[in-house]
Amino acid sequence: MSQQSPTRVRVRTPATSANLGPGFDAAGLALELYDEVEVAVRGDDHVAVRIDGEGADELPRDAAHLVVRAMRATFEAEGERLPGVDVECVNRVPHGRGLGSSASAIVAGVTAARVLLGRENGGDELDRDRVFELAARIEGHPDNVAPCVYGGFTLAWRTGEEWRALPLAPSPRVRPVVCVPEERLSTEAARGLLPESVPYGAASFTAGRAALLVAAVTGHPELLLDATADQLHQSYREPAMPASVRLIRELREREGIPAVISGAGPTVLALTTSPGEAVAGDAGRISQDHVDSISEVAGTSWHIRPIKIDPAGVWISSPRSLTCVEE
């Protein structure tokens, strides 16, 4: 760090939903639900972490915290040593639900570290490509990291050792609704249910729908029901999240609403296309006009939240004292 480098930075990162059905490990959406991280350089080598919100009672409060680990990896990638830091986290993205909480933490750590190293000025001058490259390397897969960095709708992939991403503008008619259960599921557990190979027909079907998905999200949302059909991964994960898969089937077959597992699950993402379209459940219909509703569907209580697509991705703003804010 140079003497001219900032000593304090505040970063905001969005929740994300990956896969969107057939776009396995490639497609993702950024959502308007945010974690905030503020980092201040100390005068010693100590690391202290304060957490409000999600994970406050269980996440580490030292150098083992994922934000700090991402910061350390970024400093080391630049040939520097992470100094002592105070880290304040306000976590709003649910953990273990398939909404990209780990990607949010990693992107926050990478971005904060680059600012403290004097590599970033923030705002429109943020080198998102470099942040994405470092964050994807730490995360090990790019589908949540890409929308967290760039915002909107993204496609991400790997060529050799290089991580790449393509940000695309989603149609303004796409209106996501997230259905979040109380139960958690680790990404590792969900991936552990996937087979080493799938039938050729299933692969061919899903490849075609993945191509259609791009057209549907970016300009033809009337095609989303067909475009979000998947035969590659969701059915294999049913034993770990039977209520989620049942809810998806109810929404798709009974209501004609495009619904998919969000990331590794168990959250269900419904892609509605008008304010009047609703997620149906035993407790009634929850539409875009309702916020933070609880509904009993498929024998499970769901926190159902209409949510907008975040257009900006990670953002750097002026540091302030963070407090946990209920939205």
Helices and strands as residue ranges (DSSP letters): E 8-19, E 23-41, E 47-53, H 66-77, E 85-91, H 101-116, G 123-125, H 128-139, H 145-150, E 153-159, E 162-168, E 175-181, H 187-191, H 200-218, G 221-223, H 224-227, G 235-240, H 242-249, I 250-255, E 259-261, E 268-272, E 278-281, E 284-287, E 293-297, E 300-306, E 315-317
